[in-house]
Amino acid sequence: MFDGLFDFLQNILLPIKWVIEQILVFFHTLLGFLGFGDKSGLSWALSIVGLVIVIRATLIPVFLKQIRAQRKMLEIAPEVRRIQEKYKGKRDVLSRQSMNQEMMEIYRVRGANPLSSCLPIVLQMPVFFGLYQVIESAQNAGTGVGPLNGPLGMDFRDSRIFGVVPLHDSFSHDFYALQAGQAFNLITMIVAGVLTAIMIAVQLFTQLKVIPKNIPENAKNTSVYKNQKVMLYLLPIMFLGMGFSFPVGILIYWTASNVWSAVQQAVAIYRNPSPGSLAFELRRKRLGVQNKKTKGQRQQPVNKRRAKRR
Protein backbone atom coordinates (compact mmCIF):
# COMPACT_ATOMS: atom_id res chain seq x y z
CA MET A 1 0.00 0.00 0.00
CA PHE A 2 2.67 2.49 1.06
CA ASP A 3 4.91 1.50 -1.86
CA GLY A 4 2.07 2.28 -4.27
CA LEU A 5 1.45 5.64 -2.59
CA PHE A 6 5.17 6.46 -2.72
CA ASP A 7 5.32 5.62 -6.43
CA PHE A 8 2.23 7.77 -7.03
CA LEU A 9 3.83 10.76 -5.29
CA GLN A 10 7.05 10.18 -7.20
CA ASN A 11 5.17 10.32 -10.50
CA ILE A 12 3.44 13.56 -9.47
CA LEU A 13 6.79 15.13 -8.60
CA LEU A 14 8.46 14.14 -11.89
CA PRO A 15 7.40 17.26 -13.89
CA ILE A 16 8.16 19.48 -10.88
CA LYS A 17 11.63 17.95 -10.55
CA TRP A 18 12.22 18.48 -14.27
CA VAL A 19 11.34 22.19 -13.99
CA ILE A 20 13.52 22.57 -10.88
CA GLU A 21 16.48 21.00 -12.67
CA GLN A 22 15.98 23.30 -15.67
CA ILE A 23 16.03 26.38 -13.43
CA LEU A 24 19.06 25.17 -11.44
CA VAL A 25 21.04 24.40 -14.59
CA PHE A 26 20.07 27.77 -16.13
CA PHE A 27 21.46 29.72 -13.17
CA HIS A 28 24.48 27.40 -12.91
CA THR A 29 25.29 28.05 -16.59
CA LEU A 30 24.78 31.79 -16.10
CA LEU A 31 27.11 31.78 -13.10
CA GLY A 32 29.62 29.77 -15.13
CA PHE A 33 29.89 32.68 -17.55
CA LEU A 34 30.67 34.88 -14.54
CA GLY A 35 33.65 32.73 -13.59
CA PHE A 36 32.24 30.10 -11.23
CA GLY A 37 33.53 26.56 -11.79
CA ASP A 38 31.34 23.60 -12.78
CA LYS A 39 31.89 21.92 -9.42
CA SER A 40 31.70 25.12 -7.39
CA GLY A 41 29.45 24.58 -4.39
CA LEU A 42 28.82 28.32 -4.20
CA SER A 43 27.59 28.27 -7.80
CA TRP A 44 25.02 25.56 -7.05
CA ALA A 45 24.04 27.28 -3.77
CA LEU A 46 23.40 30.53 -5.66
CA SER A 47 21.46 28.52 -8.25
CA ILE A 48 19.15 27.41 -5.44
CA VAL A 49 18.74 31.08 -4.48
CA GLY A 50 17.90 31.73 -8.14
CA LEU A 51 15.25 29.01 -7.90
CA VAL A 52 13.76 30.85 -4.91
CA ILE A 53 13.65 34.11 -6.90
CA VAL A 54 11.84 32.45 -9.81
CA ILE A 55 9.33 30.62 -7.60
CA ARG A 56 8.57 33.55 -5.32
CA ALA A 57 8.31 36.02 -8.20
CA THR A 58 5.82 33.66 -9.85
CA LEU A 59 3.81 33.58 -6.61
CA ILE A 60 3.58 37.38 -6.20
CA PRO A 61 -0.08 37.44 -7.42
CA VAL A 62 -0.86 34.71 -4.88
CA PHE A 63 0.91 36.71 -2.17
CA LEU A 64 -1.18 39.79 -2.99
CA LYS A 65 -4.29 37.64 -2.71
CA GLN A 66 -3.00 36.41 0.66
CA ILE A 67 -2.53 40.00 1.87
CA ARG A 68 -6.09 40.88 0.85
CA ALA A 69 -7.40 37.75 2.58
CA GLN A 70 -5.53 38.57 5.80
CA ARG A 71 -6.88 42.11 5.71
CA LYS A 72 -10.43 40.81 5.24
CA MET A 73 -9.97 38.45 8.18
CA LEU A 74 -8.79 41.33 10.37
CA GLU A 75 -11.70 43.51 9.25
CA ILE A 76 -14.29 40.90 10.19
CA ALA A 77 -12.46 39.82 13.35
CA PRO A 78 -14.69 41.95 15.66
CA GLU A 79 -17.82 40.40 14.10
CA VAL A 80 -16.37 36.91 14.51
CA ARG A 81 -15.54 37.70 18.13
CA ARG A 82 -19.12 38.84 18.79
CA ILE A 83 -20.44 35.54 17.43
CA GLN A 84 -17.97 33.60 19.57
CA GLU A 85 -19.05 35.57 22.64
CA LYS A 86 -22.68 34.89 21.76
CA TYR A 87 -22.10 31.13 21.89
CA LYS A 88 -19.52 31.17 24.67
CA GLY A 89 -19.98 28.24 27.05
CA LYS A 90 -22.44 26.45 24.74
CA ARG A 91 -20.94 23.07 23.88
CA ASP A 92 -23.96 21.28 22.43
CA VAL A 93 -23.86 20.22 18.80
CA LEU A 94 -26.72 22.51 17.72
CA SER A 95 -25.07 25.62 19.17
CA ARG A 96 -21.73 24.78 17.57
CA GLN A 97 -23.41 24.26 14.21
CA SER A 98 -25.27 27.57 14.50
CA MET A 99 -22.07 29.40 15.41
CA ASN A 100 -20.20 27.88 12.45
CA GLN A 101 -23.07 28.75 10.09
CA GLU A 102 -23.11 32.39 11.23
CA MET A 103 -19.35 32.66 10.86
CA MET A 104 -19.43 31.10 7.38
CA GLU A 105 -22.15 33.57 6.41
CA ILE A 106 -19.91 36.46 7.47
CA TYR A 107 -17.05 35.00 5.43
CA ARG A 108 -19.35 34.68 2.41
CA VAL A 109 -20.85 38.17 2.64
CA ARG A 110 -17.51 39.91 3.26
CA GLY A 111 -15.62 37.80 0.71
CA ALA A 112 -13.15 36.41 3.26
CA ASN A 113 -11.50 32.99 3.13
CA PRO A 114 -9.56 31.74 6.19
CA LEU A 115 -7.58 29.32 4.01
CA SER A 116 -6.34 31.91 1.50
CA SER A 117 -3.53 33.00 3.82
CA CYS A 118 -2.07 29.47 3.65
CA LEU A 119 -2.01 29.33 -0.15
CA PRO A 120 1.60 30.52 -0.76
CA ILE A 121 2.98 27.94 1.68
CA VAL A 122 0.83 25.16 0.21
CA LEU A 123 1.93 26.00 -3.34
CA GLN A 124 5.58 25.94 -2.30
CA MET A 125 5.40 22.47 -0.76
CA PRO A 126 5.65 20.59 -4.11
CA VAL A 127 8.75 22.67 -4.92
CA PHE A 128 10.18 21.83 -1.50
CA PHE A 129 9.66 18.09 -1.95
CA GLY A 130 10.78 18.28 -5.58
CA LEU A 131 14.06 19.97 -4.63
CA TYR A 132 14.54 17.41 -1.85
CA GLN A 133 14.12 14.62 -4.40
CA VAL A 134 16.55 16.30 -6.81
CA ILE A 135 19.21 16.52 -4.08
CA GLU A 136 18.58 12.94 -2.96
CA SER A 137 18.76 11.62 -6.53
CA ALA A 138 22.03 13.47 -7.13
CA GLN A 139 23.48 12.02 -3.93
CA ASN A 140 22.47 8.42 -4.63
CA ALA A 141 23.08 8.09 -8.35
CA GLY A 142 24.21 11.43 -9.72
CA THR A 143 21.32 11.36 -12.18
CA GLY A 144 18.16 13.40 -12.54
CA VAL A 145 15.00 13.44 -14.63
CA GLY A 146 16.09 16.47 -16.64
CA PRO A 147 19.36 18.22 -17.47
CA LEU A 148 20.94 17.20 -14.14
CA ASN A 149 22.13 13.98 -15.73
CA GLY A 150 25.46 12.53 -16.73
CA PRO A 151 28.52 14.73 -16.02
CA LEU A 152 26.39 17.70 -14.90
CA GLY A 153 24.60 15.51 -12.36
CA MET A 154 27.95 14.31 -11.08
CA ASP A 155 29.14 17.92 -10.75
CA PHE A 156 26.01 18.75 -8.74
CA ARG A 157 26.58 15.71 -6.51
CA ASP A 158 30.29 16.39 -5.96
CA SER A 159 30.00 20.16 -5.42
CA ARG A 160 31.09 21.50 -2.02
CA ILE A 161 30.32 24.84 -0.35
CA PHE A 162 33.62 26.28 0.95
CA GLY A 163 35.14 23.19 -0.63
CA VAL A 164 33.96 20.93 2.23
CA VAL A 165 30.14 21.09 2.64
CA PRO A 166 28.07 18.92 0.24
CA LEU A 167 24.58 20.20 -0.57
CA HIS A 168 23.12 16.80 0.33
CA ASP A 169 24.80 16.64 3.76
CA SER A 170 22.83 17.46 6.91
CA PHE A 171 23.39 18.30 10.56
CA SER A 172 21.72 15.07 11.69
CA HIS A 173 23.95 12.90 9.47
CA ASP A 174 27.13 14.31 11.00
CA PHE A 175 25.65 14.47 14.50
CA TYR A 176 24.87 10.74 14.47
CA ALA A 177 28.31 10.04 12.97
CA LEU A 178 29.86 12.01 15.85
CA GLN A 179 27.85 10.02 18.40
CA ALA A 180 28.95 6.76 16.78
CA GLY A 181 32.60 7.81 16.88
CA GLN A 182 32.79 7.96 13.09
CA ALA A 183 34.19 10.66 10.81
CA PHE A 184 31.93 13.72 10.71
CA ASN A 185 31.91 17.12 9.00
CA LEU A 186 31.99 19.90 11.59
CA ILE A 187 31.72 22.63 8.93
CA THR A 188 28.43 21.12 7.70
CA MET A 189 27.05 21.29 11.24
CA ILE A 190 28.16 24.92 11.57
CA VAL A 191 26.67 25.92 8.19
CA ALA A 192 23.38 24.16 9.01
CA GLY A 193 23.31 25.87 12.41
CA VAL A 194 23.96 29.32 10.91
CA LEU A 195 21.26 28.87 8.24
CA THR A 196 18.78 27.72 10.90
CA ALA A 197 19.64 30.70 13.11
CA ILE A 198 19.09 33.08 10.18
CA MET A 199 15.70 31.46 9.44
CA ILE A 200 14.59 31.85 13.05
CA ALA A 201 15.92 35.43 13.33
CA VAL A 202 14.18 36.54 10.13
CA GLN A 203 10.92 34.89 11.20
CA LEU A 204 11.01 36.47 14.66
CA PHE A 205 11.80 39.89 13.19
CA THR A 206 8.85 39.57 10.79
CA GLN A 207 6.44 38.39 13.49
CA LEU A 208 7.56 40.85 16.18
CA LYS A 209 8.48 43.99 14.24
CA VAL A 210 6.85 43.95 10.81
CA ILE A 211 3.43 42.30 11.06
CA PRO A 212 2.24 43.94 14.36
CA LYS A 213 2.51 47.37 12.72
CA ASN A 214 -0.18 46.29 10.26
CA ILE A 215 -2.68 45.03 12.86
CA PRO A 216 -5.51 47.46 13.76
CA GLU A 217 -5.94 48.03 17.50
CA ASN A 218 -9.49 46.63 17.50
CA ALA A 219 -8.20 43.35 16.04
CA LYS A 220 -5.45 42.65 18.57
CA ASN A 221 -7.78 40.86 20.98
CA THR A 222 -9.25 38.55 18.36
CA SER A 223 -8.54 34.87 17.78
CA VAL A 224 -6.96 35.66 14.40
CA TYR A 225 -4.25 37.78 16.03
CA LYS A 226 -3.80 35.28 18.88
CA ASN A 227 -3.30 32.48 16.36
CA GLN A 228 -0.57 34.52 14.70
CA LYS A 229 1.13 34.92 18.08
CA VAL A 230 0.98 31.14 18.57
CA MET A 231 2.79 30.72 15.25
CA LEU A 232 5.50 33.00 16.63
CA TYR A 233 6.50 30.18 18.98
CA LEU A 234 5.69 27.19 16.76
CA LEU A 235 7.67 28.24 13.67
CA PRO A 236 11.07 28.48 15.41
CA ILE A 237 10.54 24.96 16.77
CA MET A 238 9.68 23.77 13.26
CA PHE A 239 12.79 25.50 11.89
CA LEU A 240 14.95 23.80 14.52
CA GLY A 241 13.62 20.44 13.35
CA MET A 242 14.29 21.38 9.73
CA GLY A 243 17.79 22.57 10.55
CA PHE A 244 18.57 19.28 12.26
CA SER A 245 17.10 16.95 9.64
CA PHE A 246 17.16 18.48 6.16
CA PRO A 247 20.09 18.75 3.73
CA VAL A 248 22.04 21.99 3.46
CA GLY A 249 20.58 22.59 -0.03
CA ILE A 250 17.05 22.61 1.40
CA LEU A 251 18.11 24.95 4.22
CA ILE A 252 19.52 27.37 1.64
CA TYR A 253 16.16 27.32 -0.16
CA TRP A 254 14.10 28.01 2.97
CA THR A 255 16.48 30.65 4.32
CA ALA A 256 16.38 32.57 1.04
CA SER A 257 12.61 32.11 0.88
CA ASN A 258 12.20 33.46 4.43
CA VAL A 259 14.29 36.52 3.62
CA TRP A 260 12.14 37.09 0.51
CA SER A 261 8.96 36.78 2.61
CA ALA A 262 10.22 39.29 5.18
CA VAL A 263 11.15 41.87 2.54
CA GLN A 264 7.91 41.27 0.64
CA GLN A 265 5.82 41.71 3.79
CA ALA A 266 7.67 44.89 4.76
CA VAL A 267 7.22 46.42 1.29
CA ALA A 268 3.53 45.47 1.13
CA ILE A 269 2.84 46.94 4.58
CA TYR A 270 4.82 50.09 3.80
CA ARG A 271 2.97 50.73 0.53
CA ASN A 272 -0.51 49.46 1.40
CA PRO A 273 -1.11 49.12 5.16
CA SER A 274 -4.34 48.03 6.82
CA PRO A 275 -6.65 50.92 7.85
CA GLY A 276 -6.51 51.62 11.57
CA SER A 277 -3.03 50.14 12.02
CA LEU A 278 0.17 51.87 13.11
CA ALA A 279 1.60 51.38 9.61
CA PHE A 280 -1.48 53.11 8.18
CA GLU A 281 -0.97 56.14 10.45
CA LEU A 282 2.72 56.29 9.57
CA ARG A 283 1.84 56.23 5.89
CA ARG A 284 -0.65 59.09 6.39
CA LYS A 285 2.04 61.13 8.10
CA ARG A 286 4.46 60.45 5.25
CA LEU A 287 1.89 61.50 2.67
CA GLY A 288 0.98 64.55 4.75
CA VAL A 289 4.59 65.72 4.86
CA GLN A 290 4.89 65.25 1.12
CA ASN A 291 1.68 67.18 0.52
CA LYS A 292 2.91 70.09 2.63
CA LYS A 293 6.14 70.22 0.70
CA THR A 294 4.41 70.28 -2.66
CA LYS A 295 1.56 72.55 -1.56
CA GLY A 296 1.48 76.13 -2.93
CA GLN A 297 3.41 77.89 -5.67
CA ARG A 298 7.00 77.00 -6.33
CA GLN A 299 9.37 79.73 -5.13
CA GLN A 300 12.39 80.80 -7.13
CA PRO A 301 15.74 80.83 -5.32
CA VAL A 302 16.84 84.28 -4.21
CA ASN A 303 20.49 85.34 -4.38
CA LYS A 304 22.19 87.62 -1.85
CA ARG A 305 21.94 90.87 -3.91
CA ARG A 306 18.19 90.49 -4.48
CA ALA A 307 17.72 89.66 -0.82
CA LYS A 308 19.52 92.88 0.25
CA ARG A 309 17.40 95.02 -2.09
CA ARG A 310 14.29 93.64 -0.45
Secondary structure as GFF3:
##gff-version 3
##sequence-region A 1 310
A	DSSP	alpha_helix	2	33	.	.	.	ID=ss1
A	DSSP	alpha_helix	41	58	.	.	.	ID=ss2
A	DSSP	alpha_helix	60	86	.	.	.	ID=ss3
A	DSSP	alpha_helix	93	110	.	.	.	ID=ss4
A	DSSP	three_ten_helix	116	118	.	.	.	ID=ss5
A	DSSP	alpha_helix	119	140	.	.	.	ID=ss6
A	DSSP	alpha_helix	150	158	.	.	.	ID=ss7
A	DSSP	beta_strand	160	161	.	.	.	ID=ss8
A	DSSP	beta_strand	165	166	.	.	.	ID=ss9
A	DSSP	alpha_helix	171	179	.	.	.	ID=ss10
A	DSSP	alpha_helix	186	205	.	.	.	ID=ss11
A	DSSP	pi_helix	206	210	.	.	.	ID=ss12
A	DSSP	three_ten_helix	211	214	.	.	.	ID=ss13
A	DSSP	three_ten_helix	217	219	.	.	.	ID=ss14
A	DSSP	alpha_helix	223	245	.	.	.	ID=ss15
A	DSSP	alpha_helix	248	271	.	.	.	ID=ss16
A	DSSP	alpha_helix	278	294	.	.	.	ID=ss17
A	DSSP	alpha_helix	304	309	.	.	.	ID=ss18
###
